[in-house]
Amino acid sequence: MTTAERLKIANNIYISYPRFKEIIGAIEYCHHFSSCKDEPECMFLSGSTGVGKTTIYRTYASRYPRQITLKGTMVPMGAVTIPAPATVKAVVSKLLWQLGDPAYDRGTIGKQTIRHFWTNQRLWSPNANFG
């Protein structure tokens, strides 16, 4: 095995230590209890470069992959990296992009927000019927 192959394996190993489990648990709480509330639970994950933000995100996201169905693509978990400086338009555009909207960067902030809301309702609500 080459040094590059060994490094790739070593870089993909993580140890599930107590703080890691605590953070994953907090994300899980936000994810699962949001559907029970008028306002969804949200979480902002921040930290210095190299502390494991991407590892935490990827670990949690891997539990909830996109699912292709006859009705469309289900996105059971949404998470985006927000570009700096964060603007409302940039955030909504990134959310629409993550959901697969082909026109994610088009329209006013208001129209994008409405598209995001209706897309989320179709994807998340088991009782939604929008035609």
C-alpha positions in Angstrom: 0.0 0.0 0.0 1.4 3.4 -0.9 1.9 6.3 1.5 -1.0 8.2 -0.2 -3.3 5.3 0.3 -2.4 5.0 4.0 -2.9 8.7 4.5 -6.3 8.5 2.9 -7.3 5.7 5.2 -5.9 7.5 8.2 -7.7 10.8 7.3 -11.0 9.0 7.1 -10.8 7.5 10.6 -12.6 9.3 13.4 -13.1 8.4 17.1 -16.6 8.9 18.5 -15.6 10.7 21.7 -18.1 12.0 24.3 -18.2 15.6 23.0 -18.7 14.4 19.4 -21.6 12.2 20.6 -23.0 15.2 22.5 -22.9 17.4 19.4 -24.5 14.7 17.2 -27.2 14.3 19.8 -27.9 18.1 19.7 -28.2 18.0 15.9 -30.5 14.9 16.1 -32.7 16.8 18.6 -33.0 19.8 16.3 -33.7 17.5 13.3 -36.3 15.3 14.8 -38.2 17.7 17.0 -38.5 20.5 14.4 -41.6 18.9 12.8 -43.5 19.2 16.1 -43.1 22.9 16.4 -44.4 26.1 14.7 -40.8 27.3 14.3 -38.2 24.7 13.4 -35.2 24.0 15.7 -32.0 25.2 14.1 -28.4 24.9 14.9 -25.4 26.9 14.0 -22.2 24.8 14.0 -19.0 26.9 14.1 -15.4 26.5 15.1 -11.9 27.1 14.0 -10.4 25.4 11.0 -9.7 21.7 11.5 -11.8 21.1 14.7 -14.2 18.7 13.0 -17.2 20.7 11.7 -17.2 19.0 8.4 -16.7 15.6 10.0 -19.7 16.1 12.3 -21.8 17.3 9.4 -20.8 14.4 7.1 -21.3 11.8 9.9 -24.8 13.0 10.6 -25.8 13.5 7.0 -24.6 10.0 6.1 -27.5 8.7 8.2 -30.1 10.5 6.1 -29.2 10.1 2.4 -31.3 11.6 -0.4 -33.9 9.2 -1.7 -35.2 9.1 -5.2 -38.9 8.1 -5.3 -41.6 8.1 -8.0 -42.8 11.5 -6.7 -39.4 13.1 -6.7 -36.3 13.4 -4.6 -36.6 13.3 -0.8 -34.1 15.3 1.1 -34.5 14.1 4.7 -31.8 16.4 6.1 -30.8 19.9 5.0 -27.5 21.5 5.8 -25.6 24.1 3.9 -22.3 26.0 4.3 -23.2 29.7 4.2 -20.8 31.9 2.2 -19.4 35.0 3.9 -20.7 37.6 4.0 -24.0 36.0 4.7 -26.9 37.7 3.1 -30.6 36.6 3.1 -30.4 36.0 -0.7 -27.2 33.9 -0.3 -28.7 31.8 2.4 -32.0 31.2 0.6 -30.1 30.5 -2.7 -27.9 27.9 -0.9 -30.9 26.2 0.7 -32.7 26.0 -2.7 -29.5 24.7 -4.3 -29.2 22.0 -1.6 -32.8 20.9 -2.3 -32.1 20.6 -6.0 -33.9 23.7 -7.3 -32.7 24.3 -10.9 -33.4 28.0 -10.5 -31.9 28.3 -7.0 -30.3 31.7 -7.7 -33.3 33.3 -9.6 -36.0 35.5 -8.4 -36.4 38.0 -5.6 -35.7 37.1 -2.0 -39.4 36.9 -1.4 -40.1 34.6 -4.3 -37.1 32.4 -3.4 -38.4 32.1 0.2 -41.8 31.1 -1.0 -40.3 28.5 -3.3 -38.2 27.2 -0.4 -41.3 27.0 1.8 -43.4 25.1 -0.7 -40.5 22.8 -1.7 -40.0 22.0 2.0 -43.7 21.3 2.5 -43.7 18.8 -0.4 -40.5 17.1 0.8 -41.2 17.0 4.5 -44.9 16.9 5.2 -46.3 13.3 5.1 -49.8 14.8 4.8 -49.1 17.5 2.3 -51.0 17.3 -1.0 -50.0 20.1 -3.4 -51.1 18.4 -6.7 
